[in-house]
């Protein structure tokens, strides 16, 4: 493992003291933690011997890192492999979103999707998560993970944070997991040590400040702002909050509730003005380096909620016959609305279908809701996104359960022939009662419909 940068050690010694810095650096040379977060709406369970993460509902530490690639449950979205410290954001925001009847949450810098999928389950079907990633390639990975999680309440956008300027006082919660110098990943990702330099913190802090300034107008009066990084230095954490507090002035208030912290969690709590802060350091808390802070916008903040101007028309209405066919495929059709983009049909929860339309017409959207598929001769050819959807009506299609080896062959997009119970036409292939995707029987052979872009390449 590469040596820790000398300048990094010197900076932390000055900020934390010699003894604390020494303990932290020693911890950074130990093995990283491995953890998962179970999907609350898919049949799943942690491995034998897994230990619950105190601050995360459904979060578990694993004794060792298994082969996730060869676990069908992983590909079915039954759990997400997520670092324990970062799961803390769910503990912070849960009481806040539970007070909102239909919350809108903006997740900025969202790739690869750990926090986005957590927020998706947290806000539920009546809530909406807008997950933005500025890098197109990373945004595509984010969209894949959102589809696999399958709640159906996420819009993935690929925009600069400044592009949200037209959404004035639009979001109830804004979560900024800011790009940072990555010091908290020195244990989990050793190459981050070589990429770090003594100018990283200052450079990242300028970018972080710009993001917060760009996004602040989108937060409604009384709304909550969650800021987080995976770094240790004060410049990007408490120092950045001090600068932002000075910029925002009297529009900043403490969160409505003090976030409850267990005495044995090892989290270092603090205050920066209205902000309640939380530091995770691997020699104290069982997880990687992480910093989070929460505050809210004053209820007296000026301005009104405003939608941006539409730049384009994207979503088309669906006729009754098509709607009736789409309704067959979901458990609760009364909660859904339908739209078409070219010849592909999408499903959206009615609670936020108008919001999705606004986003689609103003932003660069690469994924939204549930891609249902295409209609041929009055029948739906289902998309993979629908197979992953927690609201799929499995009674409308023949489902077959396959053993582990067949599931892996399917996930490799191999030829698995005709399995027991497979009927002519579309079938839903499952492993451990979890849908993996579609397969079509044509006489004495089958067509593997698993997306080529998601197939397992090596294991």
TORMARGU-273497 format. One line per field, with one value per residue (C-alpha): residue in three letters; x, y, z. Coordinates in nm, 3 decimals, padded with zeros to 5 digits, always signed. Layout:
mimar: c(ALA | ...) $
east: c(X | ...) $
north: c(Y | ...) $
up: c(Z | ...) $
end
This chain:
mimar: c(UNK | UNK | UNK | UNK | UNK | UNK | UNK | UNK | UNK | UNK | UNK | UNK | UNK | UNK | UNK | UNK | UNK | UNK | UNK | UNK | UNK | UNK | UNK | UNK | UNK | UNK | UNK | UNK | UNK | UNK | UNK | UNK | UNK | UNK | UNK | UNK | UNK | UNK | UNK | UNK | UNK | UNK | UNK | UNK | UNK | UNK | UNK | UNK | UNK | UNK | UNK | UNK | UNK | UNK | UNK | UNK | UNK | UNK | UNK | UNK | UNK | UNK | UNK | UNK | UNK | UNK | UNK | UNK | UNK | UNK | UNK | UNK | UNK | UNK | UNK | UNK | UNK | UNK | UNK | UNK | UNK | UNK | UNK | UNK | UNK | UNK | UNK | UNK | UNK | UNK | UNK | UNK | UNK | UNK | UNK | UNK | UNK | UNK | UNK | UNK | UNK | UNK | UNK | UNK | UNK | UNK | UNK | UNK | UNK | UNK | UNK | UNK | UNK | UNK | UNK | UNK | UNK | UNK | UNK | UNK | UNK | UNK | UNK | UNK | UNK | UNK | UNK | UNK | UNK | UNK | UNK | UNK | UNK | UNK | UNK | UNK | UNK | UNK | UNK | UNK | UNK | UNK | UNK | UNK | UNK | UNK | UNK | UNK | UNK | UNK | UNK | UNK | UNK | UNK | UNK | UNK | UNK | UNK | UNK | UNK | UNK | UNK | UNK | UNK | UNK | UNK | UNK | UNK | UNK | UNK | UNK | UNK | UNK | UNK | UNK | UNK | UNK | UNK | UNK | UNK | UNK | UNK | UNK | UNK | UNK | UNK | UNK | UNK | UNK | UNK | UNK | UNK | UNK | UNK | UNK | UNK | UNK | UNK | UNK | UNK | UNK | UNK | UNK | UNK | UNK | UNK | UNK | UNK | UNK | UNK | UNK | UNK | UNK | UNK | UNK | UNK | UNK | UNK | UNK | UNK | UNK | UNK | UNK | UNK | UNK | UNK | UNK | UNK | UNK | UNK | UNK | UNK | UNK | UNK | UNK | UNK | UNK | UNK | UNK | UNK | UNK | UNK | UNK | UNK | UNK | UNK | UNK | UNK | UNK | UNK | UNK | UNK | UNK | UNK | UNK | UNK | UNK | UNK | UNK | UNK | UNK | UNK | UNK | UNK | UNK | UNK | UNK | UNK | UNK | UNK | UNK | UNK | UNK | UNK | UNK | UNK | UNK | UNK | UNK | UNK | UNK | UNK | UNK | UNK | UNK | UNK | UNK | UNK | UNK | UNK | UNK | UNK | UNK | UNK | UNK | UNK | UNK | UNK | UNK | UNK | UNK | UNK | UNK | UNK | UNK | UNK | UNK | UNK | UNK | UNK | UNK | UNK | UNK | UNK | UNK | UNK | UNK | UNK | UNK | UNK | UNK | UNK | UNK | UNK | UNK | UNK | UNK | UNK | UNK | UNK | UNK | UNK | UNK | UNK | UNK | UNK | UNK | UNK | UNK | UNK | UNK | UNK | UNK | UNK | UNK | UNK | UNK | UNK | UNK | UNK | UNK | UNK | UNK | UNK | UNK | UNK | UNK | UNK | UNK | UNK | UNK | UNK | UNK | UNK | UNK | UNK | UNK | UNK | UNK | UNK | UNK | UNK | UNK | UNK | UNK | UNK | UNK | UNK | UNK | UNK | UNK | UNK | UNK | UNK | UNK | UNK | UNK | UNK | UNK | UNK | UNK | UNK | UNK | UNK | UNK | UNK | UNK | UNK | UNK | UNK | UNK | UNK | UNK | UNK | UNK | UNK | UNK | UNK | UNK | UNK | UNK | UNK | UNK | UNK | UNK | UNK | UNK | UNK | UNK | UNK | UNK | UNK | UNK | UNK | UNK | UNK | UNK | UNK | UNK | UNK | UNK | UNK | UNK | UNK | UNK | UNK | UNK | UNK | UNK | UNK | UNK | UNK | UNK | UNK | UNK | UNK | UNK | UNK | UNK | UNK | UNK | UNK | UNK | UNK | UNK | UNK | UNK | UNK | UNK) $
east: c(+00.000 | +00.139 | +00.262 | +00.037 | +00.139 | +00.363 | +00.173 | -00.153 | -00.006 | +00.132 | -00.204 | -00.398 | -00.142 | -00.200 | -00.579 | -00.630 | -00.317 | -00.031 | -00.193 | -00.526 | -00.350 | -00.126 | -00.427 | -00.606 | -00.306 | -00.256 | -00.622 | -00.583 | -00.329 | -00.574 | -00.826 | -01.131 | -01.478 | -01.718 | -02.090 | -02.420 | -02.762 | -03.063 | -03.351 | -03.658 | -03.899 | -03.724 | -03.679 | -03.327 | -03.119 | -02.768 | -02.511 | -02.467 | -02.251 | -02.329 | -02.359 | -02.614 | -02.487 | -02.620 | -02.712 | -02.853 | -03.183 | -03.101 | -02.726 | -02.486 | -02.113 | -01.973 | -01.685 | -01.523 | -01.581 | -01.769 | -01.786 | -02.072 | -02.035 | -02.145 | -02.438 | -02.768 | -02.926 | -02.678 | -02.782 | -03.148 | -03.102 | -03.174 | -02.895 | -02.646 | -02.278 | -02.232 | -01.967 | -02.104 | -02.028 | -02.209 | -02.522 | -02.548 | -02.729 | -03.042 | -03.038 | -03.008 | -03.286 | -03.541 | -03.736 | -03.727 | -03.872 | -04.126 | -04.280 | -04.325 | -04.636 | -04.475 | -04.110 | -03.890 | -03.524 | -03.232 | -02.926 | -02.630 | -02.304 | -02.503 | -02.297 | -02.256 | -02.586 | -02.540 | -02.707 | -02.955 | -03.094 | -03.108 | -03.302 | -03.529 | -03.645 | -03.652 | -03.896 | -04.116 | -04.356 | -04.510 | -04.169 | -03.939 | -03.560 | -03.378 | -03.029 | -02.783 | -02.437 | -02.236 | -02.015 | -02.204 | -02.030 | -02.083 | -02.444 | -02.500 | -02.369 | -02.598 | -02.897 | -02.812 | -02.803 | -03.130 | -03.302 | -03.169 | -03.294 | -03.632 | -03.842 | -03.944 | -03.937 | -03.605 | -03.517 | -03.150 | -03.018 | -02.687 | -02.645 | -02.418 | -02.558 | -02.606 | -02.865 | -03.108 | -03.134 | -03.483 | -03.619 | -03.657 | -03.760 | -03.858 | -03.696 | -03.780 | -03.435 | -03.108 | -02.826 | -02.482 | -02.225 | -01.955 | -01.657 | -01.360 | -00.993 | -01.097 | -00.882 | -01.149 | -01.092 | -00.717 | -00.788 | -01.056 | -00.893 | -00.514 | -00.451 | -00.624 | -00.305 | -00.104 | -00.367 | -00.373 | -00.160 | -00.125 | -00.340 | -00.631 | -00.823 | -00.819 | -00.913 | -01.200 | -01.327 | -01.373 | -01.575 | -01.780 | -01.859 | -01.973 | -02.204 | -02.366 | -02.413 | -02.566 | -02.806 | -02.916 | -03.194 | -03.356 | -03.422 | -03.762 | -03.800 | -03.779 | -03.616 | -03.316 | -02.963 | -02.735 | -02.368 | -02.118 | -01.765 | -01.537 | -01.241 | -01.085 | -00.940 | -01.107 | -01.079 | -01.341 | -01.552 | -01.601 | -01.406 | -01.624 | -01.938 | -01.805 | -01.754 | -02.099 | -02.265 | -02.103 | -02.228 | -02.586 | -02.631 | -02.960 | -03.125 | -02.970 | -03.130 | -03.062 | -03.240 | -03.577 | -03.453 | -03.119 | -02.990 | -02.971 | -02.628 | -02.551 | -02.274 | -02.099 | -02.112 | -01.777 | -01.906 | -01.749 | -02.027 | -01.987 | -02.138 | -02.060 | -02.314 | -02.653 | -02.492 | -02.484 | -02.174 | -02.067 | -01.715 | -01.642 | -01.280 | -01.186 | -01.003 | -01.323 | -01.622 | -01.642 | -01.634 | -01.432 | -01.362 | -01.676 | -01.807 | -02.172 | -02.354 | -02.717 | -02.896 | -03.205 | -03.317 | -03.501 | -03.879 | -03.856 | -03.630 | -03.761 | -03.885 | -04.158 | -04.155 | -04.113 | -04.083 | -03.829 | -03.940 | -03.997 | -03.729 | -03.870 | -04.161 | -04.060 | -04.346 | -04.652 | -04.994 | -05.098 | -05.430 | -05.675 | -05.603 | -05.230 | -05.290 | -05.503 | -05.224 | -04.966 | -05.192 | -05.198 | -04.827 | -04.825 | -04.966 | -05.125 | -05.221 | -05.433 | -05.111 | -04.950 | -04.960 | -04.824 | -04.632 | -04.451 | -04.112 | -04.105 | -04.214 | -04.121 | -04.364 | -04.289 | -04.467 | -04.460 | -04.617 | -04.910 | -04.792 | -04.504 | -04.587 | -04.625 | -04.286 | -04.125 | -04.269 | -04.126 | -03.784 | -03.789 | -03.867 | -03.602 | -03.309 | -03.100 | -03.278 | -03.122 | -03.358 | -03.695 | -03.960 | -04.005 | -03.932 | -04.222 | -04.117 | -04.272 | -04.613 | -04.640 | -04.985 | -05.144 | -04.911 | -04.622 | -04.270 | -04.138 | -03.815 | -03.557 | -03.644 | -03.993 | -03.845 | -03.655 | -03.956 | -04.088 | -04.439 | -04.431 | -04.744 | -04.587 | -04.929 | -04.938 | -04.640 | -04.505 | -04.224 | -03.968 | -03.726 | -03.378 | -03.081 | -02.765 | -02.562 | -02.840 | -02.886 | -02.516 | -02.532 | -02.831 | -02.648 | -02.356 | -02.617 | -02.544 | -02.773 | -02.962 | -03.201 | -03.554 | -03.585 | -03.847 | -04.171 | -04.086 | -04.385 | -04.400 | -04.333 | -04.212 | -04.109 | -03.971 | -03.654 | -03.602 | -03.341 | -03.409 | -03.755 | -03.589 | -03.658 | -03.341 | -03.494 | -03.687 | -03.638 | -03.845 | -03.920 | -03.951 | -04.033 | -03.739 | -03.503 | -03.499 | -03.384 | -03.190 | -03.319 | -03.082 | -02.931 | -02.599 | -02.457 | -02.517 | -02.391 | -02.125 | -01.802 | -01.567 | -01.588) $
north: c(+00.000 | +00.349 | +00.564 | +00.838 | +01.180 | +01.371 | +01.696 | +01.518 | +01.395 | +01.740 | +01.910 | +01.664 | +01.686 | +02.060 | +02.021 | +01.716 | +01.699 | +01.451 | +01.167 | +01.177 | +01.202 | +00.905 | +00.689 | +00.789 | +00.716 | +00.375 | +00.293 | +00.394 | +00.112 | -00.154 | -00.342 | -00.145 | -00.236 | -00.425 | -00.358 | -00.386 | -00.225 | -00.452 | -00.349 | -00.301 | -00.406 | -00.710 | -01.047 | -01.035 | -01.125 | -01.065 | -01.344 | -01.552 | -01.370 | -01.023 | -00.749 | -00.467 | -00.112 | +00.092 | +00.402 | +00.230 | +00.046 | -00.260 | -00.196 | -00.479 | -00.529 | -00.838 | -01.035 | -01.063 | -00.946 | -01.216 | -01.248 | -01.005 | -01.062 | -01.424 | -01.350 | -01.343 | -01.141 | -00.860 | -00.840 | -00.850 | -00.538 | -00.716 | -00.515 | -00.241 | -00.264 | +00.061 | +00.188 | +00.202 | +00.568 | +00.691 | +00.503 | +00.754 | +01.003 | +00.788 | +00.824 | +01.202 | +01.253 | +00.988 | +01.200 | +01.496 | +01.322 | +01.134 | +01.471 | +01.557 | +01.409 | +01.404 | +01.510 | +01.627 | +01.549 | +01.663 | +01.438 | +01.622 | +01.456 | +01.133 | +00.866 | +00.577 | +00.565 | +00.442 | +00.743 | +00.781 | +00.430 | +00.489 | +00.813 | +00.639 | +00.391 | +00.661 | +00.897 | +00.611 | +00.599 | +00.937 | +01.104 | +01.203 | +01.185 | +01.388 | +01.241 | +01.457 | +01.363 | +01.603 | +01.333 | +01.154 | +00.818 | +00.818 | +00.927 | +00.615 | +00.396 | +00.585 | +00.516 | +00.144 | +00.123 | +00.315 | +00.075 | -00.223 | -00.080 | -00.054 | +00.175 | +00.381 | +00.726 | +00.860 | +01.099 | +01.085 | +01.408 | +01.494 | +01.867 | +02.123 | +02.223 | +02.578 | +02.446 | +02.394 | +02.771 | +02.778 | +02.548 | +02.822 | +02.699 | +02.368 | +02.102 | +02.006 | +01.851 | +01.910 | +01.662 | +01.762 | +01.482 | +01.715 | +01.612 | +01.624 | +01.534 | +01.182 | +01.146 | +00.928 | +00.670 | +00.628 | +00.290 | +00.160 | +00.295 | +00.308 | +00.471 | +00.781 | +00.842 | +00.886 | +01.112 | +01.349 | +01.664 | +01.951 | +02.176 | +01.933 | +02.066 | +02.430 | +02.344 | +02.119 | +02.375 | +02.632 | +02.383 | +02.286 | +02.649 | +02.711 | +02.407 | +02.519 | +02.872 | +02.745 | +02.509 | +02.716 | +02.900 | +02.565 | +02.482 | +02.594 | +02.810 | +02.577 | +02.304 | +02.099 | +02.105 | +01.806 | +01.854 | +01.569 | +01.479 | +01.177 | +01.374 | +01.472 | +01.821 | +02.125 | +02.329 | +02.117 | +02.047 | +02.292 | +02.567 | +02.540 | +02.564 | +02.877 | +03.039 | +02.935 | +03.061 | +03.400 | +03.406 | +03.298 | +03.523 | +03.515 | +03.265 | +02.976 | +02.798 | +02.493 | +02.173 | +02.124 | +01.824 | +01.739 | +01.426 | +01.150 | +00.982 | +00.668 | +00.708 | +00.395 | +00.486 | +00.667 | +00.965 | +01.301 | +01.561 | +01.936 | +02.270 | +02.533 | +02.809 | +02.659 | +02.340 | +02.018 | +01.829 | +01.465 | +01.330 | +00.964 | +00.860 | +00.492 | +00.475 | +00.585 | +00.477 | +00.148 | +00.280 | +00.492 | +00.864 | +01.073 | +01.416 | +01.524 | +01.836 | +01.949 | +02.285 | +02.436 | +02.744 | +03.006 | +02.997 | +03.372 | +03.330 | +03.540 | +03.424 | +03.194 | +02.841 | +02.860 | +02.611 | +02.664 | +02.746 | +02.448 | +02.414 | +02.113 | +01.873 | +01.518 | +01.320 | +01.229 | +01.120 | +00.753 | +00.635 | +00.431 | +00.101 | +00.135 | +00.248 | -00.058 | -00.286 | -00.107 | -00.120 | -00.502 | -00.513 | -00.328 | -00.413 | -00.075 | +00.085 | +00.347 | +00.501 | +00.527 | +00.754 | +00.670 | +00.858 | +00.784 | +00.896 | +00.815 | +00.448 | +00.357 | +00.377 | +00.486 | +00.465 | +00.733 | +00.756 | +00.995 | +01.190 | +01.335 | +01.275 | +01.649 | +01.711 | +01.453 | +01.632 | +01.964 | +01.807 | +01.632 | +01.955 | +02.164 | +01.932 | +01.658 | +01.349 | +01.007 | +00.797 | +00.851 | +00.642 | +00.290 | +00.211 | -00.022 | -00.120 | -00.109 | -00.213 | -00.459 | -00.565 | -00.438 | -00.628 | -00.501 | -00.617 | -00.548 | -00.360 | -00.484 | -00.188 | -00.335 | -00.669 | -00.483 | -00.272 | -00.345 | -00.273 | -00.542 | -00.758 | -01.103 | -01.261 | -01.123 | -01.326 | -01.677 | -01.676 | -01.956 | -02.025 | -02.142 | -02.276 | -02.076 | -02.207 | -02.134 | -01.786 | -01.709 | -01.837 | -01.611 | -01.311 | -01.380 | -01.360 | -01.717 | -01.969 | -02.152 | -02.341 | -02.423 | -02.452 | -02.646 | -02.451 | -02.216 | -02.136 | -02.009 | -01.635 | -01.403 | -01.549 | -01.384 | -01.560 | -01.562 | -01.687 | -01.713 | -01.565 | -01.251 | -01.141 | -01.121 | -01.033 | -01.157 | -01.462 | -01.558 | -01.914 | -01.976 | -02.342 | -02.557 | -02.268 | -01.947 | -01.589 | -01.443 | -01.085 | -00.975 | -00.637 | -00.680 | -00.376 | -00.539 | -00.890 | -01.049 | -01.052 | -01.239 | -01.429) $
up: c(+00.000 | -00.088 | +00.196 | +00.329 | +00.187 | +00.428 | +00.373 | +00.456 | +00.787 | +00.868 | +00.801 | +01.015 | +01.294 | +01.306 | +01.297 | +01.521 | +01.734 | +01.716 | +01.912 | +01.725 | +01.390 | +01.471 | +01.564 | +01.245 | +01.022 | +01.182 | +01.117 | +00.750 | +00.707 | +00.826 | +00.606 | +00.493 | +00.613 | +00.386 | +00.416 | +00.236 | +00.265 | +00.209 | -00.014 | +00.208 | -00.070 | -00.218 | -00.046 | +00.092 | +00.392 | +00.515 | +00.520 | +00.832 | +01.083 | +00.944 | +01.205 | +01.194 | +01.136 | +01.426 | +01.224 | +00.917 | +00.876 | +00.669 | +00.683 | +00.774 | +00.817 | +00.647 | +00.794 | +00.452 | +00.097 | -00.096 | -00.473 | -00.539 | -00.913 | -00.878 | -00.644 | -00.830 | -00.547 | -00.614 | -00.980 | -00.877 | -00.663 | -00.335 | -00.171 | -00.245 | -00.155 | +00.035 | +00.272 | +00.633 | +00.704 | +00.393 | +00.500 | +00.785 | +00.559 | +00.586 | +00.965 | +00.932 | +00.676 | +00.778 | +01.030 | +00.791 | +00.485 | +00.698 | +00.788 | +00.420 | +00.253 | -00.092 | -00.065 | -00.351 | -00.285 | -00.500 | -00.477 | -00.624 | -00.737 | -00.715 | -00.898 | -00.857 | -00.668 | -00.311 | -00.155 | -00.442 | -00.393 | -00.017 | -00.071 | -00.322 | -00.058 | +00.209 | +00.033 | -00.091 | -00.382 | -00.297 | -00.303 | -00.587 | -00.604 | -00.868 | -00.892 | -01.083 | -01.208 | -01.424 | -01.579 | -01.857 | -01.815 | -01.438 | -01.491 | -01.704 | -01.418 | -01.179 | -01.405 | -01.420 | -01.040 | -01.008 | -01.251 | -01.059 | -00.727 | -00.896 | -00.676 | -00.979 | -00.818 | -00.949 | -01.230 | -01.331 | -01.483 | -01.647 | -01.585 | -01.426 | -01.083 | -01.212 | -01.461 | -01.172 | -01.129 | -01.277 | -01.005 | -00.744 | -00.396 | -00.560 | -00.341 | +00.018 | +00.068 | -00.114 | -00.048 | -00.177 | -00.159 | -00.281 | -00.495 | -00.260 | -00.214 | -00.110 | +00.201 | +00.361 | +00.087 | +00.158 | +00.317 | +00.080 | -00.238 | -00.184 | -00.525 | -00.388 | -00.189 | -00.506 | -00.662 | -00.361 | -00.352 | -00.108 | -00.327 | -00.348 | -00.049 | -00.157 | -00.515 | -00.405 | -00.155 | -00.432 | -00.636 | -00.329 | -00.252 | -00.609 | -00.598 | -00.272 | -00.403 | -00.727 | -00.555 | -00.253 | -00.446 | -00.535 | -00.169 | -00.043 | +00.265 | +00.564 | +00.353 | +00.461 | +00.320 | +00.380 | +00.294 | +00.294 | +00.185 | +00.219 | +00.345 | +00.678 | +00.635 | +00.782 | +00.461 | +00.284 | +00.592 | +00.880 | +00.704 | +00.395 | +00.609 | +00.778 | +00.439 | +00.319 | +00.639 | +00.587 | +00.227 | +00.304 | +00.606 | +00.796 | +00.559 | +00.753 | +01.051 | +01.262 | +01.163 | +01.334 | +01.532 | +01.686 | +01.513 | +01.774 | +01.798 | +01.997 | +02.252 | +02.127 | +01.755 | +01.763 | +01.565 | +01.652 | +01.664 | +01.646 | +01.550 | +01.289 | +01.336 | +01.246 | +01.116 | +01.317 | +01.202 | +01.212 | +01.159 | +01.090 | +01.147 | +01.111 | +01.443 | +01.619 | +01.407 | +01.219 | +00.865 | +00.626 | +00.654 | +00.610 | +00.705 | +00.707 | +00.819 | +00.825 | +00.841 | +00.683 | +00.499 | +00.702 | +00.679 | +00.611 | +00.307 | +00.020 | -00.317 | -00.442 | -00.575 | -00.950 | -01.234 | -01.511 | -01.864 | -02.089 | -02.357 | -02.540 | -02.553 | -02.454 | -02.305 | -02.514 | -02.394 | -02.407 | -02.552 | -02.345 | -02.514 | -02.454 | -02.095 | -02.031 | -02.152 | -01.936 | -01.631 | -01.645 | -01.568 | -01.236 | -00.893 | -00.827 | -01.158 | -00.981 | -00.850 | -01.193 | -01.496 | -01.839 | -02.106 | -02.431 | -02.555 | -02.924 | -02.937 | -02.578 | -02.285 | -01.930 | -01.598 | -01.329 | -00.987 | -01.017 | -00.711 | -00.914 | -01.279 | -01.342 | -01.181 | -01.408 | -01.711 | -01.589 | -01.539 | -01.876 | -02.058 | -01.881 | -01.806 | -01.966 | -01.837 | -01.904 | -01.692 | -01.526 | -01.358 | -01.497 | -01.860 | -01.940 | -02.293 | -02.639 | -02.772 | -03.061 | -03.188 | -02.869 | -02.635 | -02.427 | -02.498 | -02.147 | -02.080 | -01.829 | -01.605 | -01.554 | -01.440 | -01.166 | -01.061 | -00.712 | -00.843 | -01.115 | -01.125 | -01.152 | -01.209 | -01.562 | -01.681 | -01.633 | -01.375 | -01.361 | -01.077 | -01.179 | -00.985 | -00.922 | -01.218 | -01.467 | -01.318 | -01.373 | -01.732 | -01.786 | -01.635 | -01.870 | -02.147 | -02.242 | -02.406 | -02.131 | -02.354 | -02.242 | -01.864 | -01.673 | -01.651 | -01.936 | -02.159 | -02.515 | -02.533 | -02.256 | -01.919 | -01.606 | -01.491 | -01.115 | -00.870 | -00.497 | -00.572 | -00.713 | -01.073 | -01.283 | -01.621 | -01.922 | -02.142 | -02.445 | -02.544 | -02.917 | -02.971 | -02.858 | -02.792 | -02.589 | -02.645 | -02.352 | -02.316 | -02.040 | -02.139 | -02.316 | -02.134 | -01.793 | -01.865 | -01.644 | -01.840 | -01.607 | -01.278) $
end
